[in-house]
Amino acid sequence: MDPAKSVAVIGLGAMGLGMARSLLRAGLSVSGYDTNPDALDALKAAGGRAGASAAEAARGADILVLVVVNAAQVESALFGAEGAAAALGDGAVVIASPTMAPQEAQDFARRAEAAGLLYLDAPISGGAAKAAAGALTVMASGAPEAFAAAAPALDAMAETVYRLGDSVGIGSSFKIVNQLLAGVHIAAACEAITFAGSLGLDISRVFDVITKSAGNSWMFENRIPHVLAGDYTPMSAVSIFTKDLGIVSDLGRRQKFPLPVTSAALQLFVMTEAAGMGRDDDSSVARLLAGISGLTLPGMGPEEKD
């Protein structure tokens, strides 16, 4: 790893801030930008430099890490009025981490390359805790030159980097498959724990038993503690899965591929967002189901029941 490399991180939410801290621990020079002033303060407290815009944060950087939510934010962060693309020097590499359709990733890669930049299609998985520990999984595709240029940042941020091919779009396709499963598993976990409550079971005991049984999943084990604590502070918001399962659904429709389980899960996230919980943790699907069925989960007031 070359400690002289400088990295700009655009998007300092739960994932991006942890990634920036991992980069700093690895000895890299890190600048960043986010619309949230508290996030910029946290970056400065960790030893990074805060920019007043994406362009300012990216100026002089060898590597740009985009940890924004969707393709529209990539557009703004890279090519908007204060976008980073024009501020980066020739040969800098863009590591694009948002979940988006493969066609969108390919379009951004073409435009970045036309601007003299390398582009790595590099969605991430692992959650905020693994981001903070530098232990993410990265599903990456792109030219060998892009992988080589991105290596110092990838080494600092990730425990596992899958090199999935030379073509941009492959990484995004892998992430879409992951998000299909993640969204379905969250919805199923929330349905199961709420159903257990309707049976009069102690849901804390249900959690203990299921996590040692065949019905367990990573999402059940990770998300149901939020329900048990009645704490819906967003680690990953409902709106993320409204978006991601929407992308899955759109791709399935385009390919004439049936996705019945995904469709059911998507509607649960849409209903939860429509009920005003879009910015809350995605385990809020359990609150939606509890409200519909007249149950009270930890942290729910009587006003949340129908």
C-alpha positions, 0 to 999 in steps of 0.5 A: 500500500502506498501511504502517499495516496490521497483519497476523497470520500463523497458521502459520509453516512453510516457506511462512508464515515466508517470507510473514511476512518478505515482509510485514515487508519491505513495511513492514507490522506483522506478528504471528504464531503457530505451535506450533513455538517455533523458528518464533516465534523466527525471526519475532521475529528478523525483526522480527515479534511472536510471539503465544502463541495464534492469538487473541493474534496476531490481536488488533488485526490488519486482515488475517489470513493463514492458512498452515496445512495443512488444513481441520481446522487452519483450524477450530482457528485461526479458531474453536477455543478460542484461535481468531482469529475472535473476536479480530479486529475487524469488517471485518478480512479473512481470507486463507485459503491452505490447500488444501481442498475448495471446500465447506469454503472456502464453509463457513468463509466463511459462518461468518467473515462471520457473525462480521463478517469478510471472507473471501478464498479464496486458495490459494497456489503457488510453494514456499518460495523464492517465499514468501520472495521475495514472489513467490507465485502466489495463486489468489483468489476472494471479494467485491470488498471482501475483495480490497480489504481484503487488497490490502496483504498480497497486494501484499507476498506475491505476484508474481501474484494471479489474481482468479478470481471473486466466489464463495468456492470458485472459488480452491480449485477452481483450486488442486485442479486445480493439485495434481492436476498437481503430485502426478502430476508429482512421482510421475512424476519420482520414477518416472523417475529411479528407473527411470533408476537401474535401467537403470544410468544416471548419474542426475545426467546423466539430470537434466542431459539431461531438464531440457533435453528435452521430458520435463522438468517444473517438478516434475522440475527442482525435486524431483529435486535433492533425490534427487540430494543425498540430502536429504529435508528437507521443503520440501513433505511427502509427507503434503501430497500424501496429503491433496491428492490425496485431496481430488481423488479425493474430488471426482472420486468425488462428481462421477462423474469418472474420475481414473485417473492421479491415483489411481495417484499418490495410492497412491504417496504413501500407500505412501510415508507408510505406509513412515514417510516422511510427514513427509519431502520429497515426493520421498521417493516415489523412495526408496520405489520404490528400496527396492521395486526394490532400488536405492540412491539417494544418502543411502539406507542398506542398511536402506532396501532390501528 
